[in-house]
Amino acid sequence: MSRRPKAEKNEKKQIKYFDYTLLFIIIFLVGFGLVMLYSTSSYNAQLRFGNSAYYLKKQLFASLLGFAGMLVVASIDYHIWIRLSGLCYIGALGLCVLVMFKGSNYNGSTRWLEIGPISFQPSEIAKMAVILFLATIINRIPKQMGKFSSVIKVMIIVMPILGIVGYSNLSTAIIILGIAVFMVFVSSPKYAQFFLIAGFVGVFGAIFIALEGYRAERLLIWLHPEEYDKGYQTLQGLYAIGSGGLFGKGLGESMQKLGFVPEAQNDMIFSIICEELGLFGAICIILLFLLLIWRFLVIANNASDLFGALIVVGIMAHIAIQVILNIAVVTNSIPNTGVTLPFVSYGGTSVAILLTEMGLALSVSRGIKMEMV
């Protein structure tokens, strides 16, 4: 009786991959953010709402929604977004236009839409929509991205949403523009043309600064915060950073959060981290974000196709730009732009959308095929 030959020992088998390291970093960042949010906001929440956990409860609810979205999106084949990306872009554009007419004003800014008891920022949704739409467009014309005309056409695609968002929220427009430029830069084999794009970005920024007087004033406040009343927040944030020392005053022991740093749970939460956990804590959180970006690089480099790689590159650009801008603002390295620290600052729409984006990255990681000998 004949026997079938045994499979060779060096036969390679493909196994499905899932980036559990990325998932762990995300969970840790969200958990750390909730702890720091409660520590930072409890005093202010008690004074304003009579409930020290007011901000924590709202952020926790948004985080749970975000984790649900992340799990759903991670379980879906990411190629489905090729067909839906155009609809996502048009929907986000429509919501951003609606804000201009029906938006709710908070702290002098009209950036929110209210549907019953729920309020959200369409500009946060726009970031993810732009990532998906640009990934789809570039995926269709990868060989043409070396042409300057193709690069310009791709950039023009994001101009409508960029202009509408930038009208009321320049900081978010800067992030969207940064995401677009980075995705185009990665997909183009020629780099010289990006000097022209840099010039365009400079002109675009100058126009938006000139359109509103308060934006030009921010430049003066940045240079001389001690001479302006609006420089108070910046100065108090710097005092918090300086008083933290090497290891900080201890969790919950911040003095600057007791009304000295206005709305410390939002854009300035990094200053409270420095005060309570010191330079050591600040370096640890920066290293966590670097680990997060490293995992994005790993996934993008091993993605099964260009579309998946571009999605992860866009997400990586989003996180990197937002972290750099937030820390630069808190340390007064750049003018105040009102950018939150991802997963840590208070903001329900931000954390929910960011976690959903993480689901996209995890979905791409599921498409990676590893070989075992």
Secondary structure by P-SEA (a helix, b strand, c coil): ccccccccccbbbbbbbbcaaaaaaaaaaaaaaaaaaaaacaaaaaaaccccaaaaaaaaaaaaaaaaaaaaaaacccccccccaaaaaaaaaaaaaaaacccccccccccccccccbbbbaaaaaaaaaaaaaaaaaaacccccccaaaaaaaaaaaaaaaaaaacccaaaaaaaaaaaaaaaaaacccccaaaaaaaaaaaaaaaaaaacaaaaaaaaaaacccccccaaaaaaaaaaaaaccccccccccccccccccccccccaaaaaaaaaccaaaaaaaaaaaaaaaaaaaaaaaacccaaaaaaaaaaaaaaaaaaaaaaaaaaccccccccccccccccaaaaaaaaaaaaaaaaaaaabbbbcc
